[in-house]
Amino acid sequence: MNTTSVHLATSGAELKERVRVASGKSGGNTILVPVDFSDHSAAALIQACEFAGMMSTTLVVLHVVHDPGEMPGYYAKLVKKKRSIRMQDIAAEAFSEFINNITEARPELTDLQHAELLMVIGLPVTRILEVVEQLNPIMVVMGSQGRTGLRNLVIGSKAAQVVQLCPVPVTIVKKTKPETSS
């Protein structure tokens, strides 16, 4: 198993430093990939790796630590044993496991092995846009469930909000459904 280093930026200065490091890896050309550990995020990350390979860019994989009101205890569900642990520590562990699982399943994704893994705390859309402002990536690639209708109208889609507010191109990726044999 690879050991993955997740960097938690808790201040604006730390965020700027992580952005400087990521930008320095490829001369400033980066692709930002916000993830929430879902299958859709995994599909987006794999797609972003393919883009990075074609464009000679560095990947910045971002997770925003947020325990949403509609799913309180989200990170607590990721803890295997009942223990007292900080939410960001649980998220960092889950983030590393998420990246390692993809790296082990898809070893040909060498860009993922050199990606900058960044974690911030806050409201997802706000923090994603803040990182975009600091990083100035060439694009954002993110997963989406693709909800439609009333449920999307009431709940709102983080991906849709990012698409509407982001100053750089955004590519939305959905997990492909497995083919069924007839």
N, C-alpha and C positions, 0 to 999 in steps of 0.2 A: 504494500500500500504506500502511495506517495504521501509525504508530509506536505501539507499545504499551509502556507502562511497567510492568514487573514488579518488584514490591518483595520483596526477600528479607529476611525477618525471622530473624536469627540469634540473637536474645536475647529474653527475656521482655519487656524494655522496648520493643524494636523492634516486637514483636508487638502490645503494648498501644497503641503509637502508630498503627500501621496500622489497628487495630480502631477507634480513636478517629476517625480520618479517615473510614473507611468509614461508621461510624454517624452521623457528622455530616452526611453527604450527604443522608440521608433522615429525619432526626429519630430515628434509632435502629432503624428497620425495615429489616432486611437479610435476604437469602436467601443461604445459603452453598452453593456449588457446587464440591465437590471434583472435580478432573479428572485423568485419566492419559493424555490425548491420544488415546484410543480412539474408535471410532465411537459407542460407548455413552455416553461422556462428552460427545461433541458433541451427541447427542440430548438428554441431560440438560440441557446448557447452553441449548439452544434452548427446551426446555420451561420452564426457570427464567426465561428472558427473557420468555416469555409470561406466567408468573405475576407477575413483577415489573411488567410493564405493567398488569396488572389490579389490583395491590395497592399501587402507588406505593411500591415498595421499591427499595433499592440492592442490586445483586448484588456479592457477594464471591466471586471465582473463586479457588480454592485448588489449588495443586499441592504435593504432598509429595515432596521429592527423596529418593529411596530406591533404591538399587541392590540389588534383592532377590537372595537366595541362589539362588532357583530360576531367575533370569535374569541372571546376572552380566554386566556390560557393557551393560546396557540403554541407557544414555545414550550409550555409545561408539558404538553402532549408528546413532545419530542424527547423528553427525558425518560430513560429506560427505568431508572430506579427513583423512588421518592427521595429527593434530597433537596436541600436548599441551595440554589445556585442563581447567579445573576442572569437575567434574561439575555443580555448580550453575550454571555459565555455559552449559553445553550445555543443561541443563534450561530455563533462562531463555529461551534462543534458541528452543527447541522450543515453549515455552509461548507466546511472542509469535507465532510462526508459526501455531500452533493457533488462537489467538484471531483473528488477522488473516484466516486462511482462512475462518473462519465469518463474520466481519464482511463480507468481500468477497462471499461466497456469499449472505448474507442481510442486505443493507443495511437492511432494515426493522426489524431488531432494535436499536433505538436504545439500549435499556437496556444492551446489551453494550458499546456504545461508551463508556459512562460507568461501567463496572464497575471495581471495585477488584481488581487482580490481585496476589495474595499467594502467596508461595512460602516454605515452611519446610522444614527438613531433619529427617529422622527416620523413625520407623516410621509408616506411613500412618494406621492406625486410631487410634493414640495421639495423633498430632499433629492429626488431624481433630477428635477429641473435645476436645483442648486449645483449639483455635480456637473450637469451639462454646461452650465454657465462657467464653472471653474475649469473644466477639462477641455471644452470646445472640441468635442469629438467630431469625426467626419460623418458619423451616423450613430443612431441608437437602434439596437435590435432587442425587442422584448416579446415575450410570449403573452398570449391572451386566450381565454377560454372561448371567446367569441359569443358571449351572451347577446341575445337580441330581445326585442320587445319590451314589455312592461318591467320585467326583472332588471334589465339593463338601465331603464329609465329611472327606476326607484333606487337601485343600488349604485349605479354609475360604474363605469369601467375605468380603472386606473390607466390602462393602455390608451383608451379613447381620450382621456384627459391629457396624457402626455403628448399624444398626436396633435391635439388642438393647441397646446401651449408651447411645445418644444421648438426652438429656433433652428434646429438641424433636422435633416431627414430622419424619419422613424420607419423602421420595418417591423411589422407585426407578424409573428409566426404562431401558427396553431399546430398542436401535435397532430400528426397524421394518424388517421384511424387505421388499425390493422386490416389488411385485406382478408376477406372471408372467401374460402374456397367453395365453389358450387358443387 
